[in-house]
Amino acid sequence: MVRRAHSLVQGITSFVCGSIFAFVMTTSQAVRAQAATSGAKNLAQTVDIIRDPADVPPPTGNRAPTTVHVTLTAEEVVGQLDPASSTTYRYWTFNGKVPGPMIRGREGGTGEGPLRNDANSRMVHSVDFHATLGPGGGAAFSQAIPGQAKTFTFQVTTPGPFMYHCGTPMIAEHIANGMYGLILVEPSGGLPHVDHEYYFTQGDIYTTAVKGKAGLQQFSDAKLMEEDPEFFVFNGAVDALNKHYPLRAHVGETVRLFFGDGGPNATSSMHVVGEIFTRDYVVGGLTSPPLSGVQTASVPPGSAAILELTAICWRRRKNGPFRRTRINQAAAR
C-alpha cells in the first residue's frame, strides 16, 4: 500500500502492569457495547484536552501496600487538535484529557473506584486494563451507558507500567479518539530516585480531511482500517509538548519518562536528539533488568515503557532550563 508522508509532531522538551487485577463489580447490569441514543451533548465549546506531562502521582516509596482510589469519567468533548490551523476534533476522553490520568500504586496493593460515563455522552464507554485477568480485561463488566457508573475493585500483584483504554466496540475507534491512559504498579521498595518524572503518550488520529484543514474535523473509519492517520500526536494534539507543556530539567538532573503508545495502529520509535537513554525498561518490564545505552526505544501500540536519561548537552533559553528535541524517529511521519 502506498502511504502518504504525514506530518511528524515534534515535542521540544525542556530537560530536554504486569499487575493482575481481580474485578469485583458492584453493579451487575449487562450493557451492550453500542452507541447510546440519549444524552446528546452540546459540544460547541472548545476545551484544552492536553494533559500536562508533569501531572504524575507521587512515588510510592518504601511504604506498605495501600488502597488507591481511582475515578475515571468518560467525557466526549471538542478540543483543539492543531491550534496553528484552527483544527478542532471531537475527542472521547477519560477525565477530559488525553491521555487519561496516570494511576500509580504499589505491588500487592488494591485499587477501587467507579467508571462513570458522563450523562451528556452519546456513546457507551468502558475500561480495559491490560494487566487484568478476566473477560475483556474488565471491559465486559464495565460497559456504562450515558449517565451510568460501574464500580470496581482490583488487586495488583506484578510491577510494571501498563496501558488502559476503552473496551467498547469499535475499540480502535474509541482509542483513536483519545480513550487511553497508563497504570504504574511500583515494585516493593519503589523505583530509584530521579529529579523529574513525566508522563506522556503517542497516538494516531484519523480525520476525513487532510492535515491543515480548519474547523471541526470528522473521524474517518476508512483511514483507521487502512492504518493511514492524518496526525501523529503526543498527549492528544499538535505541539502539545512543544509550545504548551514543555518538559523541564537542568543539566545534570535525572529524568524518568513514563511513555505509552495508545496507538491504535502505529509503533513509536522514541528518540531524544542529542541524548542516550541510561535505562530502558523494555515494554515496561520491571521484573527484568533494563537495557542501557539505548538511542531509540521501540514501543508498540498498546504498550508502555519507562525511559531514563541524564540532562547533559542542552540548549539554554536565557537563564532558564535547557531544552532538547524529542521525536518519533520514524522520521518520514
Secondary structure, 3 states (H helix, E strand, C coil): CCCCCCCECCEEEECCCCCCECCCCCCCCCCCCCECCCCCCCCCCEECCECCCCCCCCCCCCCCCCEEECCEEEEEEEEEEEHHHCEEEEEEEECCEECCCCEEEECCCEEEEEEEECCCCCECECCEECCECCHHHHHHHHCECCCCEEEEEEECCCCEEEEEECCCCCHHHHHHCCCEEEEEEECCCCCCCCCEEEEEEEEEECECCCCCCCEEECECHHHHHCCCCCEEEECCECCHHHHHCCCEECCCCEEEEEEEEEECCCCEEEEECCCCECEEEHHHCCCCCCECCECEEEECCCEEEEEEEECCCCEECCCCCEEEEEEECCCCC
